[in-house]
Amino acid sequence: MPYYRSAGSIPPKRHTQHRTPQGGLYYEELMGEEGFSSDSSLLYHVNIPSAVVDVRPWELPDQSLVPNHPLAPRHLSTHELFEDGVTGVDAVTGRRLLLGNGDVRLAYVVADAPSPLYRNAIGDECLYVESGAATVETLFGDLEVGEGDYVVIPRATTHRVVPTGAVPVRLYAIEANSHIGPPKRFLSKYGQLLEHAPYCERDLRGPSAPTVVEGDDVEVLIKHRGPGPGGIAGTVHVYPQHPFDVVGWDGCLYPYAFNISDYEPITGRVHQPPPAHQVFEGWNFVICNFVPRKVDYHPLAVPVPYYHSNVDSDEVMFYCGGDYEARKGSGITQGSISLHPGGHPHGPQPGAMERSLGAEFFDELAVMVDTFRPLELGEGARATDDAAYAYSWSGGRRLGEG
């Protein structure tokens, strides 16, 4: 995180005695990244945070991946995965894995039930709220989130997602094998967001003050590295007391939310490349967003993207609002995901370039993930792949069909 926060009760100096009203000691926990060499926070627990009374396997949802072979651009309809409505689905165990590699996994879920307590011990998670509302309860405190919110949850943060609206919450989950944060080029050497960044610290919402929750023999689901598909496994730890027992914390590592409507787009006289729309980065991948904005204002500008070959990356677009001009005529709708793999040049659909001439504003909303290793197909992608998408640039014509 770019800056320091403090919440609840903490002692004046770190690593010193902090006592309960009854005179006992609180238990100090350092939650830190990169082996004491990067951001961290100190949390003060009522109970010993490492105490467990049971450990057993958690059978994860299907994490299998298969190569994108033969190599083809893909169109996935996430809404079809939950088109009959949901009952009793939660935001953790109900995720459908779409795409993944050794650096990041992309999943989708429509949830109407509270999730179990959960933590990802592999990497940070970034949840994008397509629609609906929820409370993300964490040991740091709670985040109230709704449509358009990114929720960045640091690795190993115990939390759960509780839907709160009249409709289920739709979440696009970006699970990293690393940390997720603002692009380094947006930050000063001390971590402040710079003047050219498209958002600043005022736009970031930290959690509420922590609340001590009572409970005995409480289960927490942990996703971690192990012997399962993709080197991923699950374990259940049972804690003698509820892990939400923090009375205070301070530091620069904590969950936070950022709404996509607070992203200030960077525009120009001619078309701006995707890095101009970046919002976060992880190891070997970036997250960008395309928001409603004034488009290119050179008198001869072509506002839609030019054709391009991502020779070093796969490009994944999640279309989550508005009207995406470049993809008209391809079957792309709200909730669609397109995968344009490295090795395949891609760009606007036929006719989109001419239609865009003279446009002054694009009302579109999409979240993009670019990866620097090839993505493979999860069970959710295999269940909803539109096999015709690869032929949409040729008007649907396939060899042998005239």
Disulfide bonds with the S-S distance in Angstrom:
none
